[in-house]
Amino acid sequence: MKLVTAIIKPFDLDNVLTALVGLGIPNLSVTKTRDYGMQRGAAGASVDRGLPALKLELAIDEKRLDAVVDVINATAGAGRIGDGNILVAELQQVISIHTREMGLDAVA
């Protein structure tokens, strides 16, 4: 399993969610955050405050990784500094607190 974390602009959320649901990815978490990346100089944002961003986190089967990354790139990427990042990490285990299911069954 993989943990995909994507940092995107808030106004891209609806398009990304629609595309992920279209892929059959029903479960993810969204957290408000601030982005202190390279866009500071280009956008004139204060170094102290960063720019508003959203962090998406989803646990997926490794077989779906390329499709998920492609969809996020296509729906959140405008080809500009500050579009965000996609991070992929190994995920050792997922456990549903409600059902006690483990692995992919816990996120399906």
Rosetta constraint file for C-alpha pairs under 8 A:
AtomPair CA 1 CA 59 HARMONIC 6.81 0.50
AtomPair CA 1 CA 60 HARMONIC 5.71 0.50
AtomPair CA 1 CA 61 HARMONIC 4.79 0.50
AtomPair CA 1 CA 62 HARMONIC 5.28 0.50
AtomPair CA 1 CA 90 HARMONIC 6.36 0.50
AtomPair CA 1 CA 91 HARMONIC 5.32 0.50
AtomPair CA 1 CA 92 HARMONIC 7.05 0.50
AtomPair CA 1 CA 93 HARMONIC 7.80 0.50
AtomPair CA 1 CA 103 HARMONIC 7.85 0.50
AtomPair CA 1 CA 104 HARMONIC 7.68 0.50
AtomPair CA 2 CA 59 HARMONIC 5.71 0.50
AtomPair CA 2 CA 60 HARMONIC 5.44 0.50
AtomPair CA 2 CA 61 HARMONIC 6.32 0.50
AtomPair CA 2 CA 62 HARMONIC 5.83 0.50
AtomPair CA 2 CA 65 HARMONIC 7.50 0.50
AtomPair CA 2 CA 88 HARMONIC 6.57 0.50
AtomPair CA 2 CA 89 HARMONIC 5.64 0.50
AtomPair CA 2 CA 90 HARMONIC 4.83 0.50
AtomPair CA 2 CA 91 HARMONIC 5.02 0.50
AtomPair CA 3 CA 57 HARMONIC 6.90 0.50
AtomPair CA 3 CA 58 HARMONIC 5.77 0.50
AtomPair CA 3 CA 59 HARMONIC 4.66 0.50
AtomPair CA 3 CA 60 HARMONIC 6.56 0.50
AtomPair CA 3 CA 88 HARMONIC 5.71 0.50
AtomPair CA 3 CA 89 HARMONIC 5.13 0.50
AtomPair CA 3 CA 90 HARMONIC 6.15 0.50
AtomPair CA 3 CA 91 HARMONIC 5.64 0.50
AtomPair CA 4 CA 56 HARMONIC 7.78 0.50
AtomPair CA 4 CA 57 HARMONIC 5.64 0.50
AtomPair CA 4 CA 58 HARMONIC 5.34 0.50
AtomPair CA 4 CA 59 HARMONIC 6.39 0.50
AtomPair CA 4 CA 60 HARMONIC 7.58 0.50
AtomPair CA 4 CA 86 HARMONIC 6.94 0.50
AtomPair CA 4 CA 87 HARMONIC 5.76 0.50
AtomPair CA 4 CA 88 HARMONIC 4.70 0.50
AtomPair CA 4 CA 89 HARMONIC 6.61 0.50
AtomPair CA 5 CA 55 HARMONIC 6.66 0.50
AtomPair CA 5 CA 56 HARMONIC 5.47 0.50
AtomPair CA 5 CA 57 HARMONIC 4.52 0.50
AtomPair CA 5 CA 58 HARMONIC 6.70 0.50
AtomPair CA 5 CA 86 HARMONIC 5.73 0.50
AtomPair CA 5 CA 87 HARMONIC 5.03 0.50
AtomPair CA 5 CA 88 HARMONIC 6.41 0.50
AtomPair CA 6 CA 54 HARMONIC 7.97 0.50
AtomPair CA 6 CA 55 HARMONIC 5.59 0.50
AtomPair CA 6 CA 56 HARMONIC 5.05 0.50
AtomPair CA 6 CA 57 HARMONIC 6.61 0.50
AtomPair CA 6 CA 72 HARMONIC 7.90 0.50
AtomPair CA 6 CA 84 HARMONIC 7.22 0.50
AtomPair CA 6 CA 85 HARMONIC 5.63 0.50
AtomPair CA 6 CA 86 HARMONIC 4.33 0.50
AtomPair CA 6 CA 87 HARMONIC 6.19 0.50
AtomPair CA 7 CA 35 HARMONIC 7.97 0.50
AtomPair CA 7 CA 53 HARMONIC 6.54 0.50
AtomPair CA 7 CA 54 HARMONIC 5.60 0.50
AtomPair CA 7 CA 55 HARMONIC 4.59 0.50
AtomPair CA 7 CA 56 HARMONIC 6.45 0.50
AtomPair CA 7 CA 84 HARMONIC 5.01 0.50
AtomPair CA 7 CA 85 HARMONIC 5.24 0.50
AtomPair CA 7 CA 86 HARMONIC 6.48 0.50
AtomPair CA 8 CA 12 HARMONIC 6.78 0.50
AtomPair CA 8 CA 13 HARMONIC 7.45 0.50
AtomPair CA 8 CA 53 HARMONIC 5.70 0.50
AtomPair CA 8 CA 54 HARMONIC 5.36 0.50
AtomPair CA 8 CA 55 HARMONIC 6.54 0.50
AtomPair CA 8 CA 56 HARMONIC 7.82 0.50
AtomPair CA 8 CA 76 HARMONIC 6.46 0.50
AtomPair CA 8 CA 83 HARMONIC 6.32 0.50
AtomPair CA 8 CA 84 HARMONIC 4.91 0.50
AtomPair CA 8 CA 85 HARMONIC 7.04 0.50
AtomPair CA 9 CA 13 HARMONIC 7.23 0.50
AtomPair CA 9 CA 52 HARMONIC 7.11 0.50
AtomPair CA 9 CA 53 HARMONIC 4.89 0.50
AtomPair CA 9 CA 54 HARMONIC 6.17 0.50
AtomPair CA 9 CA 76 HARMONIC 7.39 0.50
AtomPair CA 9 CA 83 HARMONIC 6.66 0.50
AtomPair CA 9 CA 84 HARMONIC 7.02 0.50
AtomPair CA 10 CA 52 HARMONIC 7.09 0.50
AtomPair CA 10 CA 53 HARMONIC 5.52 0.50
AtomPair CA 10 CA 54 HARMONIC 5.73 0.50
AtomPair CA 12 CA 16 HARMONIC 6.25 0.50
AtomPair CA 12 CA 75 HARMONIC 7.00 0.50
AtomPair CA 12 CA 76 HARMONIC 5.48 0.50
AtomPair CA 13 CA 17 HARMONIC 6.01 0.50
AtomPair CA 13 CA 54 HARMONIC 7.93 0.50
AtomPair CA 13 CA 76 HARMONIC 7.86 0.50
AtomPair CA 14 CA 18 HARMONIC 6.08 0.50
AtomPair CA 15 CA 19 HARMONIC 6.19 0.50
AtomPair CA 15 CA 75 HARMONIC 5.90 0.50
AtomPair CA 15 CA 76 HARMONIC 7.60 0.50
AtomPair CA 16 CA 20 HARMONIC 6.13 0.50
AtomPair CA 16 CA 71 HARMONIC 7.30 0.50
AtomPair CA 16 CA 72 HARMONIC 6.00 0.50
AtomPair CA 16 CA 75 HARMONIC 5.47 0.50
AtomPair CA 16 CA 76 HARMONIC 6.56 0.50
AtomPair CA 17 CA 21 HARMONIC 6.07 0.50
AtomPair CA 18 CA 22 HARMONIC 6.16 0.50
AtomPair CA 19 CA 23 HARMONIC 6.46 0.50
AtomPair CA 19 CA 71 HARMONIC 6.44 0.50
AtomPair CA 19 CA 72 HARMONIC 7.92 0.50
AtomPair CA 19 CA 75 HARMONIC 7.52 0.50
AtomPair CA 20 CA 24 HARMONIC 6.50 0.50
AtomPair CA 20 CA 25 HARMONIC 5.30 0.50
AtomPair CA 20 CA 26 HARMONIC 7.43 0.50
AtomPair CA 20 CA 68 HARMONIC 7.03 0.50
AtomPair CA 20 CA 71 HARMONIC 7.04 0.50
AtomPair CA 20 CA 72 HARMONIC 7.94 0.50
AtomPair CA 21 CA 25 HARMONIC 5.00 0.50
AtomPair CA 21 CA 26 HARMONIC 5.60 0.50
AtomPair CA 23 CA 67 HARMONIC 7.96 0.50
AtomPair CA 23 CA 68 HARMONIC 7.74 0.50
AtomPair CA 26 CA 108 HARMONIC 7.41 0.50
AtomPair CA 27 CA 58 HARMONIC 6.74 0.50
AtomPair CA 27 CA 107 HARMONIC 6.48 0.50
AtomPair CA 27 CA 108 HARMONIC 7.37 0.50
AtomPair CA 28 CA 56 HARMONIC 6.72 0.50
AtomPair CA 28 CA 57 HARMONIC 5.60 0.50
AtomPair CA 28 CA 58 HARMONIC 4.64 0.50
AtomPair CA 28 CA 59 HARMONIC 7.47 0.50
AtomPair CA 29 CA 55 HARMONIC 7.91 0.50
AtomPair CA 29 CA 56 HARMONIC 5.61 0.50
AtomPair CA 29 CA 57 HARMONIC 5.19 0.50
AtomPair CA 29 CA 58 HARMONIC 6.60 0.50
AtomPair CA 30 CA 54 HARMONIC 6.51 0.50
AtomPair CA 30 CA 55 HARMONIC 5.57 0.50
AtomPair CA 30 CA 56 HARMONIC 4.68 0.50
AtomPair CA 30 CA 57 HARMONIC 6.65 0.50
AtomPair CA 31 CA 54 HARMONIC 5.60 0.50
AtomPair CA 31 CA 55 HARMONIC 5.07 0.50
AtomPair CA 31 CA 56 HARMONIC 6.63 0.50
AtomPair CA 32 CA 52 HARMONIC 7.47 0.50
AtomPair CA 32 CA 53 HARMONIC 6.18 0.50
AtomPair CA 32 CA 54 HARMONIC 4.72 0.50
AtomPair CA 32 CA 55 HARMONIC 6.37 0.50
AtomPair CA 33 CA 52 HARMONIC 6.20 0.50
AtomPair CA 33 CA 53 HARMONIC 5.18 0.50
AtomPair CA 33 CA 54 HARMONIC 5.47 0.50
AtomPair CA 33 CA 55 HARMONIC 6.54 0.50
AtomPair CA 34 CA 49 HARMONIC 7.53 0.50
AtomPair CA 34 CA 50 HARMONIC 5.53 0.50
AtomPair CA 34 CA 51 HARMONIC 5.28 0.50
AtomPair CA 34 CA 52 HARMONIC 4.70 0.50
AtomPair CA 34 CA 53 HARMONIC 5.18 0.50
AtomPair CA 34 CA 54 HARMONIC 7.58 0.50
AtomPair CA 35 CA 50 HARMONIC 5.26 0.50
AtomPair CA 35 CA 51 HARMONIC 5.09 0.50
AtomPair CA 35 CA 52 HARMONIC 6.26 0.50
AtomPair CA 35 CA 53 HARMONIC 5.82 0.50
AtomPair CA 36 CA 40 HARMONIC 6.88 0.50
AtomPair CA 36 CA 47 HARMONIC 7.14 0.50
AtomPair CA 36 CA 49 HARMONIC 7.82 0.50
AtomPair CA 36 CA 50 HARMONIC 4.72 0.50
AtomPair CA 36 CA 51 HARMONIC 6.69 0.50
AtomPair CA 37 CA 50 HARMONIC 7.87 0.50
AtomPair CA 37 CA 82 HARMONIC 6.85 0.50
AtomPair CA 38 CA 42 HARMONIC 7.59 0.50
AtomPair CA 38 CA 81 HARMONIC 6.76 0.50
AtomPair CA 38 CA 82 HARMONIC 6.63 0.50
AtomPair CA 39 CA 43 HARMONIC 5.61 0.50
AtomPair CA 39 CA 44 HARMONIC 7.71 0.50
AtomPair CA 39 CA 45 HARMONIC 7.62 0.50
AtomPair CA 39 CA 81 HARMONIC 5.57 0.50
AtomPair CA 39 CA 82 HARMONIC 4.93 0.50
AtomPair CA 40 CA 44 HARMONIC 5.42 0.50
AtomPair CA 40 CA 45 HARMONIC 4.91 0.50
AtomPair CA 40 CA 46 HARMONIC 6.76 0.50
AtomPair CA 40 CA 47 HARMONIC 6.64 0.50
AtomPair CA 40 CA 50 HARMONIC 7.19 0.50
AtomPair CA 41 CA 45 HARMONIC 7.01 0.50
AtomPair CA 42 CA 81 HARMONIC 7.52 0.50
AtomPair CA 45 CA 49 HARMONIC 7.33 0.50
AtomPair CA 45 CA 50 HARMONIC 6.13 0.50
AtomPair CA 45 CA 51 HARMONIC 6.67 0.50
AtomPair CA 46 CA 50 HARMONIC 6.04 0.50
AtomPair CA 59 CA 91 HARMONIC 7.60 0.50
AtomPair CA 59 CA 94 HARMONIC 7.99 0.50
AtomPair CA 59 CA 107 HARMONIC 7.01 0.50
AtomPair CA 60 CA 64 HARMONIC 6.66 0.50
AtomPair CA 60 CA 65 HARMONIC 7.03 0.50
AtomPair CA 60 CA 104 HARMONIC 7.32 0.50
AtomPair CA 60 CA 107 HARMONIC 7.90 0.50
AtomPair CA 61 CA 65 HARMONIC 6.97 0.50
AtomPair CA 61 CA 104 HARMONIC 6.93 0.50
AtomPair CA 64 CA 68 HARMONIC 6.19 0.50
AtomPair CA 65 CA 69 HARMONIC 6.14 0.50
AtomPair CA 66 CA 70 HARMONIC 6.03 0.50
AtomPair CA 67 CA 71 HARMONIC 6.13 0.50
AtomPair CA 68 CA 72 HARMONIC 6.26 0.50
AtomPair CA 69 CA 73 HARMONIC 6.11 0.50
AtomPair CA 69 CA 86 HARMONIC 7.41 0.50
AtomPair CA 70 CA 74 HARMONIC 6.05 0.50
AtomPair CA 71 CA 75 HARMONIC 6.08 0.50
AtomPair CA 72 CA 76 HARMONIC 5.67 0.50
AtomPair CA 72 CA 77 HARMONIC 7.51 0.50
AtomPair CA 73 CA 77 HARMONIC 5.12 0.50
AtomPair CA 76 CA 83 HARMONIC 6.76 0.50
AtomPair CA 76 CA 84 HARMONIC 7.94 0.50
AtomPair CA 77 CA 83 HARMONIC 5.56 0.50
AtomPair CA 77 CA 84 HARMONIC 7.76 0.50
AtomPair CA 78 CA 83 HARMONIC 6.52 0.50
AtomPair CA 79 CA 83 HARMONIC 7.04 0.50
AtomPair CA 93 CA 102 HARMONIC 7.07 0.50
AtomPair CA 93 CA 103 HARMONIC 5.78 0.50
AtomPair CA 94 CA 102 HARMONIC 5.59 0.50
AtomPair CA 94 CA 103 HARMONIC 5.00 0.50
AtomPair CA 94 CA 104 HARMONIC 7.33 0.50
AtomPair CA 94 CA 106 HARMONIC 6.32 0.50
AtomPair CA 94 CA 107 HARMONIC 7.55 0.50
AtomPair CA 95 CA 100 HARMONIC 6.03 0.50
AtomPair CA 95 CA 101 HARMONIC 5.74 0.50
AtomPair CA 95 CA 102 HARMONIC 4.51 0.50
AtomPair CA 95 CA 103 HARMONIC 6.48 0.50
AtomPair CA 95 CA 106 HARMONIC 5.66 0.50
AtomPair CA 96 CA 100 HARMONIC 4.89 0.50
AtomPair CA 96 CA 101 HARMONIC 5.30 0.50
AtomPair CA 96 CA 102 HARMONIC 6.45 0.50
AtomPair CA 96 CA 106 HARMONIC 4.94 0.50
AtomPair CA 96 CA 107 HARMONIC 7.46 0.50
AtomPair CA 97 CA 101 HARMONIC 7.89 0.50
AtomPair CA 99 CA 106 HARMONIC 7.74 0.50
AtomPair CA 100 CA 106 HARMONIC 7.59 0.50
AtomPair CA 101 CA 105 HARMONIC 5.96 0.50
AtomPair CA 101 CA 106 HARMONIC 4.94 0.50
AtomPair CA 102 CA 106 HARMONIC 5.04 0.50
AtomPair CA 103 CA 107 HARMONIC 7.34 0.50
AtomPair CA 104 CA 108 HARMONIC 6.11 0.50
